[in-house]
Amino acid sequence: GRSENAPARRDRGPTTAAVFCVASLVFSPGAAFAFFLALRAAAARDAYEAPAEAKPLGRVLVVGAGASGLAAAKTLLENGAEVVIVEKTGIIGGVFADAYAGAHQVSSKYITPFSDLRLGPEVESHQSLDDYVAYLHCYAVEHDLMRYVRHASVD
C-alpha cells in the first residue's frame, strides 16, 4: 500500500485509453502511439510540483578535472555551491592529459564540445587528445574554474 505521505497518483484510466483508441482509428498506429506519448508527457508536466524552497548546496568536492568534472563544477557553481575540484595529476584534462600519445578522439567536434563553448570550423573533425586537453583548459579558463582546482595525489 501507499504511505500517507506519498503523493496521490493521478488517475488517467478510461479517458486516456479512449483518446488512444480514437487516435488509432484516425491516425496510423505509430502516429497514435506518438500522440499517446505526447499526452502522457503533458500530463506528467502538469502533475509536476516544484519544490517549495531550494535548499543550499553547501560545499561539494568534485573528483577529477576532466570533461565531466569541469562540467559538474561549473553547474554546481552556477547553482550556488562552494566547489573544490581535486585532480590527481594537477593538470586540467584528467586522464586525457597523459593518455595515449598521438591518439585522436573517436567522437567528432560536433558531438564532443560543451554547448557553451563550441569548436570553430578551423578545428579538425576528430581532435587529437592534446588538442582536446587544450580545449578543456580553455573551457576551465573561460568559466573561471582554474581557481577551484587542487592537486590531490592518492598514490
Secondary structure, DSSP 8 states (H G I E B T S, - for coil): ---TTS------HHHHHHHHHHHHHHS-HHHHHHHHHHHHHHHHHHH----SS-----EEEEE-SSHHHHHHHHHHHHTT-EEEEEESSSSTTGGGGGSSTT-B-SS-TTTSS-TTS---TTS-SS-BHHHHHHHHHHHHHHTT-GGGEEE----
